[in-house]
Amino acid sequence: MNFKEIFDALQRFDEEYIPFPPFVVAVDAVKANIALFRETGIAHHLLLLGESGTGKSSLCRWIEQQYPRFKLPDRDVTPVLIVSVPPAATIASMASALLEKLGDPAAASGTVSAKTARVITLCRACRVEMILFDEAQHIHDRGKSATHYLVGDWLKSLIDQTGVPTVFLGLPRLEKLLQVNEQLRRRFSRRIRLALGQSDKDTIHAECLQLFRSLGSCLPLPLQCGSYGWDELGMRLYYASDGRVAYIKKLLATSLRVALETEINEIGPSLLEQAFTEEIWWEGLGKLNPFNPGFGFRRLDRGNEPFESGSFGNGRRSSLEPVC
């Protein structure tokens, strides 16, 4: 297989959405909120929480594709406005980010009140039906509680004045912003967590395996469990990904690339072992590699390991995390 064919296969796989249950629940919730707003004018809001690599940005891309911008003779129509919250966000920088996405040629100009008024006017002119704030934890990361309250109060006012459904997507610490501002908290009473391990019926190991096989059905090569058996491979996948969706996809993508480059006709434990070392942890060799026969079946969360505890938030994030 030549380089272009390998690239095309990897690109097709990269464009596949991650069909795990919480992602589907979030998609359905967004679609339902837009449909309700179109039928009744009622705006329901949603908070989507998840660690890096759980599909928040993938969800934004999916929504943007389902509700694309289009042109009318007198205006551009933007059914869904998706804004990435800038780091250390202030009210002024958030207003500018919104204006830029709305096509304002002078997005950085004006006072906060003037920018806010333009955001509201343009949302109405562009017929915005939903606003999504991606990386919304950056609002919380700015300043102390007093600052959080001011930004939260501005957001509450903006949400009320635009009158459209709003979605916040961010890391779990985003909840602390809502704890500071009671009125904002009431508007985001529905919360969905994008994470494996929430099923009452299946273990997280089984969910990892289900996702692995579901994504694998999109590949041009078959999946094999080798001598481990599928149940054991599911456990190894959990320890290799820490139960995080993006890592499972990265393991498959790297295994596919190596297989196509070396003309291997299946993806099994040996390729996954190599992919883990290449993409997740370069020191993950021998018994420290979940796909190695000598692995000790424990979380890799000790010092300098990829899922080291205590680094961020709830202790499950690593500096090696990919952004999905």
Backbone hydrogen bonds, N-H to C=O, Kabsch-Sander energy under -0.5 kcal/mol:
donor,donor_aa,acceptor,acceptor_aa,energy
6,I,2,N,-2.1
7,F,3,F,-2.8
8,D,4,K,-2.8
9,A,5,E,-2.2
10,L,6,I,-2.3
11,Q,7,F,-2.6
12,R,8,D,-2.4
13,F,9,A,-1.9
14,D,10,L,-2.6
15,E,11,Q,-1.6
16,E,13,F,-1.5
20,F,18,I,-1.8
23,F,20,F,-1.2
24,V,20,F,-1.6
25,V,21,P,-2.5
26,A,22,P,-2.3
27,V,23,F,-2.5
28,D,24,V,-2.6
29,A,25,V,-2.1
30,V,26,A,-2.4
31,K,27,V,-2.4
32,A,28,D,-2.4
33,N,29,A,-2.2
34,I,30,V,-2.2
35,A,31,K,-2.5
36,L,32,A,-2.6
37,F,33,N,-2.1
38,R,34,I,-2.3
39,E,35,A,-1.9
40,T,36,L,-2.7
41,G,36,L,-0.6
41,G,37,F,-1.6
42,I,36,L,-0.6
44,H,42,I,-0.6
46,L,166,T,-2.3
47,L,190,R,-1.9
48,L,46,L,-0.5
48,L,168,F,-3.3
49,L,47,L,-0.6
49,L,192,I,-2.6
50,G,170,G,-1.8
54,T,51,E,-1.2
59,L,55,G,-2.2
60,C,56,K,-1.8
61,R,57,S,-2.2
62,W,58,S,-2.3
63,I,59,L,-2.5
64,E,60,C,-2.4
65,Q,61,R,-1.9
66,Q,62,W,-2.0
67,Y,63,I,-2.2
70,F,77,V,-1.9
72,L,75,R,-3.2
75,R,72,L,-0.7
77,V,70,F,-3.4
78,T,126,C,-2.7
80,V,67,Y,-0.6
81,L,130,M,-2.9
82,I,80,V,-0.6
83,V,81,L,-0.6
83,V,132,L,-3.0
85,V,83,V,-0.6
85,V,134,D,-2.9
89,A,86,P,-0.6
89,A,138,H,-0.7
94,M,90,T,-2.2
95,A,91,I,-2.4
96,S,92,A,-2.1
97,A,93,S,-2.1
98,L,94,M,-2.2
99,L,95,A,-2.3
100,E,96,S,-2.6
101,K,97,A,-1.9
102,L,98,L,-1.5
103,G,100,E,-1.3
104,D,99,L,-2.7
107,A,104,D,-0.9
109,S,106,A,-1.7
115,K,111,T,-2.8
116,T,112,V,-2.7
117,A,113,S,-2.1
118,R,114,A,-1.9
119,V,115,K,-2.4
120,I,116,T,-2.2
121,T,117,A,-2.2
122,L,118,R,-2.8
123,C,119,V,-2.4
124,R,120,I,-1.8
125,A,121,T,-2.4
126,C,122,L,-2.9
127,R,124,R,-1.0
128,V,123,C,-2.7
129,E,79,P,-3.2
130,M,79,P,-0.9
131,I,165,P,-2.2
132,L,81,L,-3.0
133,F,167,V,-3.0
134,D,83,V,-2.4
134,D,132,L,-0.8
136,A,133,F,-0.6
136,A,169,L,-3.0
138,H,135,E,-1.8
139,I,136,A,-1.8
140,H,136,A,-0.6
141,D,137,Q,-1.7
142,R,139,I,-0.9
143,G,141,D,-0.7
148,H,144,K,-2.6
149,Y,145,S,-2.5
150,L,146,A,-1.9
151,V,147,T,-2.6
152,G,148,H,-2.8
153,D,149,Y,-2.7
154,W,150,L,-2.1
155,L,151,V,-2.4
156,K,152,G,-2.5
157,S,153,D,-2.2
158,L,154,W,-2.5
159,I,155,L,-3.0
160,D,156,K,-2.2
161,Q,157,S,-2.5
162,T,158,L,-2.7
163,G,159,I,-2.0
167,V,131,I,-2.5
168,F,46,L,-2.3
169,L,133,F,-2.7
170,G,48,L,-2.1
174,L,171,L,-2.5
175,E,172,P,-1.9
176,K,173,R,-1.6
177,L,174,L,-1.3
178,L,174,L,-1.0
179,Q,175,E,-1.5
180,V,176,K,-1.1
181,N,177,L,-1.2
182,E,180,V,-0.7
185,R,181,N,-2.3
186,R,182,E,-2.2
187,R,183,Q,-1.1
188,F,184,L,-1.0
188,F,185,R,-0.6
189,S,186,R,-0.8
191,R,189,S,-0.5
192,I,47,L,-2.8
194,L,49,L,-3.3
194,L,192,I,-0.6
195,A,193,R,-1.4
196,L,243,G,-0.8
207,E,203,T,-2.1
208,C,204,I,-2.2
209,L,205,H,-2.0
210,Q,206,A,-2.6
211,L,207,E,-2.5
212,F,208,C,-2.5
213,R,209,L,-2.6
214,S,210,Q,-2.3
215,L,211,L,-2.8
216,G,212,F,-2.1
217,S,213,R,-1.2
218,C,215,L,-1.8
219,L,216,G,-1.6
224,Q,267,I,-2.8
228,Y,225,C,-1.3
229,G,226,G,-0.5
233,L,229,G,-2.1
234,G,230,W,-2.2
235,M,231,D,-1.5
236,R,232,E,-2.3
237,L,233,L,-2.6
238,Y,234,G,-1.8
239,Y,235,M,-2.0
240,A,236,R,-2.0
241,S,237,L,-1.6
242,D,238,Y,-2.2
243,G,238,Y,-0.8
244,R,241,S,-1.3
246,A,53,G,-2.6
247,Y,244,R,-0.7
248,I,244,R,-1.2
249,K,245,V,-1.7
250,K,246,A,-2.4
251,L,247,Y,-2.6
252,L,248,I,-1.9
253,A,249,K,-2.7
254,T,250,K,-2.5
255,S,251,L,-2.0
256,L,252,L,-2.6
257,R,253,A,-2.2
258,V,254,T,-2.5
259,A,255,S,-2.5
260,L,256,L,-2.6
261,E,257,R,-2.4
262,T,258,V,-2.2
263,E,259,A,-0.7
264,I,259,A,-2.3
267,I,222,P,-2.6
268,G,266,E,-0.6
272,L,268,G,-2.1
273,E,269,P,-2.4
274,Q,270,S,-1.7
275,A,271,L,-2.6
276,F,272,L,-2.4
277,T,273,E,-1.5
278,E,274,Q,-2.1
279,E,275,A,-2.8
280,I,276,F,-1.9
281,W,276,F,-2.4
284,G,281,W,-1.9
285,L,283,E,-2.2
288,L,285,L,-2.2
289,N,286,G,-2.0
292,N,289,N,-2.3
295,F,292,N,-2.0
296,G,287,K,-0.8
301,D,299,R,-1.5
305,E,302,R,-2.3
307,F,300,L,-2.4
308,E,305,E,-1.6
309,S,301,D,-2.3
311,S,308,E,-0.8
315,G,312,F,-3.6
317,R,312,F,-0.5
321,E,318,S,-1.8
324,C,322,P,-0.5
